[in-house]
Amino acid sequence: MLSPLVEFQTADRILSCYILYSMYAPHPISINPFATVLYAIFVRETNRALEMEKDGGFAKNDQFVYVLWKILKGDGKDVSDRNTSPIPPNRSTAVDPRSDHFPLNTS
């Protein structure tokens, strides 16, 4: 179980990124002026999560990475929908920031 402080920080970070996304939500993520920052955060946090999991630990930022992934692949509206499915287990190992389905893929 995550400590209350980690849960608060995760929720705060998710909210901050969602606000940056939602200001331009009617438009494609590729024209959002904050998209490159969100992508850079996504890559950094994904690498951290993968490193934690590689060392046998639990990625505490998994929910945050998942929300960024949804936003960057154009499904940000799903984050606010309460009827969507929960975060899949071992999600960070399934997300590759270099994959072709990200509109901002810079690799």
Protein Blocks (a to p, Z undefined) as FASTA:
>chain_A
ZZfklmmmmmmmmmmmmmmmmmmmmpcfklpmklmmmmmmmmmmmmmmmmmmmnopacfk
lmmmmmmmmmmnopmmmmmpmkbccddehklmmpcfkbmkbmklcZZ
